[in-house]
Amino acid sequence: MFRRTFWFTAGAAAGVWATTKVNRKLKQLTPESLAAQAANKAVETGHRLKDFALDVRATMLQREAELGAALGLDAPPPVEQERELPGPRRRAALGGRPADDTTTYSFSYKSDNRNEDH
């Protein structure tokens, strides 16, 4: 008698357990639940991408500082470079005529395309 009661109870417990598992899985597969899971994954991926971008930026700034120190870009400029910049160049210094308001320039177009000759 106790054997039958034991197996009946074990079977009923297994049935309740299986029914509970199936119901949980069905609730997970509803469209609302799937949408919520997808949104959570998207938010998690966004946080990971943001963390990655911040790590890349920090490493980039660190490497730029290392390169600047190695090349001497962080050092103050020498005293002789602290002079004023030279003024603008004049057109005559560049090999052309000085420009005035009455000067007219003409340009001729010469093509380097060899196929136009034929």
Secondary structure, DSSP 8 states (H G I E B T S, - for coil): -HHHHHHHHHHHHHHHHHHHHHHHHHHHTSHHHHHHHHHHHHHHHHHHHHHHHHHHHHHHHHHHHHHHHHHT-SS---GGGGS-------TGGGTS----TT-----------GGGG-
